[in-house]
Amino acid sequence: MNKQTLWLVLIVIGINAIFNGIFQLHYDESYYWVWGQNLSLSYYDHPPLIAYLIRLAIMLGNSEFFVRLPALVTTTITLFIVYTMAKKIFDEKVANIAILLAIACPIIEAVFFVVTPDSPLLMFWALTLYCFYIGIFEDKVKYIYLAGIFSGGALLSKYTAVLIFPSLFMFLITSKRHWQYLLRKDVYLAFILALLIASPVIIWNYEHGWVSFLFQLHHGMDSTRIFNLDLFFEYWGSQFLVGGPILFCAIMYYLIRYFKTNLGNDKLAFLVWPLIFTLGFFGYYGLFKHMEGNWPSPAYLSGFIFLAYWLNKFENRWIYRSSLIFIFIVIIAVKFPTVFAPQRFHNRIPTMNIFYGNKEMLAKVVPYLTPGTVVLGCDYGNASRAWYYLHLKRTYVLDSFPFAHAYNYWDTRLTLPIKSAIYICDTNDLENLIILTQYFKSIRLVDVATYSNVIADNKTYIYKLYN
């Protein structure tokens, strides 16, 4: 890697390392931290790997920095695997462009910034592609088995990892040079190896009525299949933002403009199939149901290398240079929103306001905490933030509440009736208050904690509950 590129990558990593310890935890991050306090073979929402990585990281400390350390480490590894794979497939020039494209992509900035299952997913997806490429193109069979191991790690990270298998199958079945690997046992044994590594997820689901699989199928697919053009444009609009406006348009241009060349050249086809299959899979279901913008994010890993090849071929430098300028503007806006956010966006950035005020608002709960008091949250996010920022041994979400998620499996530790409890919620939802009347004789609002700055205008309602 040339020195300028290396320094740029290290600066991006360093900026994220600094600010990951400054921002408070997003409700999903605190939820995954709670998973780390309740280790299991798998969970209602996702496979278990992120919980284990957080549990390992917080052995060094329990601050926000250490909770987010798995995101920093796995995303850093992902960047260097992208570079190494690009160099292996093409050359050092393409590799330097590929890693610049990666750090210029908003989704990479996001997985640096927020610890989610996407962080290890991207790392294992990249490792799988890298090893599978060596195994197939250099005929080194042990790398095919390594790809099986790493794809198993991807399955332990997030369910969307399953898309890597049909992507690579489509490459093999359409490759004139490498289709014969489908006649060999190694690819199939590697797939079985991946399933064995992911077996904790399968075992947990078997023991819990396949609840996690069913939840994700319902979450990502609509059985009614009612065509909705608005959802179609919403999905591709989200990819325009997640992939970066310039990068996404450039990928689509070179993908369509040179489509026959892309599929006719084995190296390009290897990169293109995971890109088009993953984007296309969610694009199809995006015709009927809302798709989250981050779900197809692994597609961009091979997309960076694919685009880097074409940019190098035509010496088209303005795309990655302008993309870098764009992402540094985004980084400044995200890391310093209270300073640089335009006036018209003040108090109107819902994706940022959740990082502010949680610790300060929850401090208002402390005077009401007495020995034996149970802390209830209205959903998994409120309960998890309370658990983390109040340094509690446990919080609960009643299984009657919507969005209890994994808390459903921990409420068995509650002894009913509950004598005294604190109920915490960021909304004053009447439906939940009605549910609480089934459990408590007295429900009293004791405080409304607030936090406000130019970005956030947040509230937390605190109720005292008695029997």
Stockholm file with secondary structure:
# STOCKHOLM 1.0

chainA/1-467         MNKQTLWLVLIVIGINAIFNGIFQLHYDESYYWVWGQNLSLSYYDHPPLIAYLIRLAIMLGNSEFFVRLPALVTTTITLFIVYTMAKKIFDEKVANIAILLAIACPIIEAVFFVVTPDSPLLMFWALTLYCFYIGIFEDKVKYIYLAGIFSGGALLSKYTAVLIFPSLFMFLITSKRHWQYLLRKDVYLAFILALLIASPVIIWNYEHGWVSFLFQLHHGMDSTRIFNLDLFFEYWGSQFLVGGPILFCAIMYYLIRYFKTNLGNDKLAFLVWPLIFTLGFFGYYGLFKHMEGNWPSPAYLSGFIFLAYWLNKFENRWIYRSSLIFIFIVIIAVKFPTVFAPQRFHNRIPTMNIFYGNKEMLAKVVPYLTPGTVVLGCDYGNASRAWYYLHLKRTYVLDSFPFAHAYNYWDTRLTLPIKSAIYICDTNDLENLIILTQYFKSIRLVDVATYSNVIADNKTYIYKLYN
#=GR chainA/1-467 SS CCHHHHHHHHHHHHHHHHHTTTSCCCHHHHHHHHHHHSCCSCCSSSCSHHHHHHHHHTTSCCSHHHHSHHHHHHHHHHHHHHHHHHHHHSCHHHHHHHHHHHHTCHHHHHHHHSCSTHHHHHHHHHHHHHHHHHHHHSCCHHHHHHHHHHHHHHHTTCGGGGGHHHHHHHHHHHCTTTGGGGGSHHHHHHHHHHHHHTHHHHHHHHHTTTHHHHHHHHHHCCTTCCCCHHHHHHHHHHHHHHSCHHHHHHHHHHHHHTHHHHHHSHHHHHHHHHHHHHHHHHHHHTTTSCCCTTTTTTHHHHHHHHHHHHHHHTTCCHHHHHHHHHHHHHHHHHHSHHHHSCGGGTTCCHHHHTTSSHHHHHGGGGGGCCTTCEEEESSHHHHHHHHHHTTCSCCBCCTTSTTCGGGGGTGGGCCSSCSEEEEEESSCCHHHHHHHTTTCSEEEEEEEEEEECSSCEEEEEEEEEEC
#=GC SS_cons         CCHHHHHHHHHHHHHHHHHTTTSCCCHHHHHHHHHHHSCCSCCSSSCSHHHHHHHHHTTSCCSHHHHSHHHHHHHHHHHHHHHHHHHHHSCHHHHHHHHHHHHTCHHHHHHHHSCSTHHHHHHHHHHHHHHHHHHHHSCCHHHHHHHHHHHHHHHTTCGGGGGHHHHHHHHHHHCTTTGGGGGSHHHHHHHHHHHHHTHHHHHHHHHTTTHHHHHHHHHHCCTTCCCCHHHHHHHHHHHHHHSCHHHHHHHHHHHHHTHHHHHHSHHHHHHHHHHHHHHHHHHHHTTTSCCCTTTTTTHHHHHHHHHHHHHHHTTCCHHHHHHHHHHHHHHHHHHSHHHHSCGGGTTCCHHHHTTSSHHHHHGGGGGGCCTTCEEEESSHHHHHHHHHHTTCSCCBCCTTSTTCGGGGGTGGGCCSSCSEEEEEESSCCHHHHHHHTTTCSEEEEEEEEEEECSSCEEEEEEEEEEC
//
